[in-house]
């Protein structure tokens, strides 16, 4: 019924997820493990696994997860049986994809959809639950999906495989696939399967370079794109959200400048303070320079007034 496909070279993680799947899936399944993705890229590994899969439902999932919902394999199959137009589903995604650089997440409440638990360093679980107001049911249509779990019909995969020609690494394969599938079929975030992801996720120099490459060279659709028209300045909102998110990551200054240039962040005047804070984060020299610059500006603005008030040596010129 379900072909579960995992890329993993970590024996400990693989053993745990194998046991978890066996205990919870509640349906006939096969497990296909690809151990060479580090050398071939995840797209190539996923495509080779899908080619030999026996079942019609393909579940591509990370190795650092644990399913919490009993019989989730049957629930996945039920989604496809109920909706003939459904081609791809996942647990996190968005109804809007910006032109500006981003991952799947936009920070727009009317667009983002998510149902994932993440384990924090102290062992506690934190649920990330997002559903646009007014949208009900177990499946909400989206344009983008996160790759922690991607489930698709095998016949859809045959028509729209992973982009192994242009995407050789481990980033943006999920956005590329979901954008292409959602052009012809329905892609959706589902809310009746719970999964714990043991990684909180982080963004590196490599991820930012991959983001620039994807948006400039690979994106299969014209951006921005959306399920429906959204009010407000969405490009500015997405830019601001990602500047705030990336500020928490240790990214080299050179690559930060690349992000700001290629994303067009500076073109939004309201976002310029966020650009400055993003560039200054984890950069003591730049923070010191900005501190001195701001204080020099304040002093330059107020010194004439202070001198005039205290010594009479300086007279502020009148503007007529």
N, C-alpha and C positions, 0 to 999 in steps of 0.2 A: 504493500500500500504506500509506504513512504521510503524513499532513498535518502538517508541522512549522509551528508557529505561534509567532511571536516579536513581542514589543512592543519597538520600539527606535527612537530618534531619533538614535542615535550612529552616524554613517556608518563610522567606523573599526572599532568593535566589530562592527558588522553585517557588514562585509566579511570580517573574520576568521572569524566563526562560520559564514557562508555557505560559505566555502571548506572549513572543517573538516567541515561536514555533508556536502558533496559528496564529500570524500575518504574518509569513514568509514561512511556510513549503509548502504551495501551493499544497497539495496532501492529500488524505485520510490517516488518521493516528490514532493511539492510543498512549496514554501516560501511561507508567507503572512506578510507583515510588516505590522504595524500601527504607524504612526508617530504616531498622535494620542492614545495612551493617557494622556499627561500631562494632557490636557484632559477626557477622558471617563472616566478610571478604567480600571484593568486588567480588571475584570470585564466592562464593556461592550465593550471592545476584543476581549477573548478570545471573547465570545459572537458578535460580528459576524464574526470570522474563522472560527469554527467553523461558522457558518451557511452559508458559501460553500465550505467544505472539500469536496474530492472523495472523500477516502478514509475508511475506517471507523475507522482508528486515528488519534486526534488527539494530537499531542505538543506540549504547551505548555512552552516552555523559555525561560530567560533568555538575554540576548544576550552575557553575559560568561562564557561557558563554552567548553570544548573536549572533545569526545568522544574517548576513547582506545581504545575497544573497536571492532575492525573488525566490520562487518555488524550494528551495533547496531539498525538498523531492523528487520531480520528477527527478531532476538532479542525485541524488543518485541512483534511480531506473534505470535511463537510462544507467549509467555505467555498471550495472550488465547485462542489456539486450544486450548491445553491445559486451560484452566480457564474453563468457561462462566459461572461465577459471578463471575469477576474483572471489576470495573468500573473500577478506577482503580489506577494504580501510580506509584511515585516512587522516589527514592533515599535519602530520610531521613524518618523518622516515628516514631510511638510507639504502643504498644498500650494506653496509658493517657492520658486527658485529664482534668486536674484541674479542680476547681471554682475553685480559686484562680487568679489571673491567671498566664498563661504563654503561651509560643509552643508549637511542637510538642514541643520537647525537655523532658524531665522530670528528668533526672539519675538516674533509677531504672534500674539495670542490667537488671532483669528486664522492662523495658518498651521501652527505646529501641532503635531500629534505624537503622543509617546505613551508607552506602557512598559517600562523597564525598571527592574530593581537593580541597584548597584551596591556592592558590598564595600563599605568604607574600611579604612585601615584598622579601626578598632573592632571590626567584625560585625558591626551593625549594618542593617540594610536600609537603603534610602530609595523610596519609590519616586521615579520621575513619571508623573502622570500629567498629560496635557491632552485636552480635547477642545476644539473650538466650540464656542457656545452655539447651541441649537442643533448640533450634529449628534445623533443618537445611533444606537445599534452597535454590533460587535465589530464592524468593519467601516472605516472612514476612508474614502478615496483621497489619494495624495499624488504629487508629482515626483517626490524624492523619497528614498528609503535609506536607512542606516544598515550597514552590512553585518551587524552582529548576528542577525538571522534574516535570510532571504529565502522565500519559498515560492516556487513557480511550477507551472505545468511543464512537463518535459517537451511537449509539442511547441510550447512558447519558447523554451530555451533553444530548440532546434532552429527556430526562426530568428531568434534574437539572442545569440550566445554572448558570453562575457567578451569584452573587447581586448583580447590577448594581443592584437596587432599593435595597438597604441599604448596600452597600459601594462607595463612590465613589472610594476612593483606591487605595493599593498594599499595604495590610496586611490580613492575616487572611482574604483570599480563599481561601487554600489550606486553612486549618483549617476554614473554613465548608464548602467543597466536600467535603473528605474526611470530615468528620463526617456530612454528609448522605448521601453515597454509601455509606459503610460501615454505615449503618443498614439498607440493603437489599441491597447487593452486597458483595463482598470488595474491600477496599483493601489494597495490599501494598507493602512495600519490596523491591526486587529487588537481587540481589548479583552479577549476571553482566554488568552494563554499568558501565564506569568513565567518570567524567566529572570534569574539573577545573573548579572554580568559582574565578574570578579575584578574587572578593571574600571577605574574611574575615567580613564582616557586622558591623553595629553597630546599637545601639538608641538611639533619640533620644526627646525629649519627645513628638514626633508619634507614635512607635510606642507609647509608653505610653498616650497618650490613646486611640489606636485599640484597644489591648488592653482598656481599661476599657469602651469603647463596645461592643466585640464581646461581651465576657462578660456585660455587663449588659443589652444591648438586642438582640443579634443571634443569639447562639448557638442553632443549630437543634435541639439535643438537651439533655436534662437532664444537667448535670454534677455530679459526675464520671461518666465512663463508661470502660469497659475491655473488652478482649477476654476477659479472665479475671480472677478475683479475685486480687489481689496481697496478700501479707502486709505488715505494718508500717503506720506512719502515713504514708501516701503524700502526703496534702495538706501535712503539715509538711515532708516531704522536698522536694517541688516548690517550696514557698515558700522554703526555705533555698537551694536550687540557684539560683533566680532572683535572690534578694538578692545572692548571691555573684557571679553573672554580671553583673548590672546595676551593681554597684559599680565595675566597670572603665570604665563609660561616663560621659561628661560630660553629666549630666542636671540640669536646674535643680532647686533645692531644693523649690520649690513642686510640681513634678511628682513628685518623689520622695515627698513627703508624700501625694500623690494615690495613688500606687502602694501605699504602706503601708496607707492607709485602705481602699482598695477591695479589696485582696488579702487583708486580714485577717491580715497577717503577725504583728502584735503578739499575736494570740490564742494563739500557740504560745510558751510561756515559753522553750523551748530556742532559739528563733530570735531572741529579743530582742537578743542581742549582735550578730547579723548585721544586724538593722534599724538599730542605732546606727552600725555601721561603714558601712552603705550610705548613711545620711543624712550622715555626716561626710566621705565621700570627696569630694575636690575642693572641700572647703569649709573653708578655713583658719580662719575665725572660729568655726565650730561645733567644729572639732577643738580649738582653743584653749580654748573654753568647757568642753568635756568634760574636757580635761586638768586645768583648774583645779578642776572639780567633783569629779573623782576624788581629786585630791590633798587637797582640802578635807575630803572624807569620811574619807580615811585619817588626816589630822591630827586630826579631831574624835574619831575612835575611839581614837587612841593618845596624844593629848596628856594626858589625865588620868593615865594610867599613867606617862608620862614625868615629869610634874610631881611625882607622888608619890614616884617612885624617886630623883629628883635633888635635890629641895628639901624634901620633907616638907610642902609647903604645901597639898597636895591629897590627900585620902583617898578612895580608890575605895570607894563604898558597897557593903556586903555585901548580896547577895541571898539571902534566907532562903526 
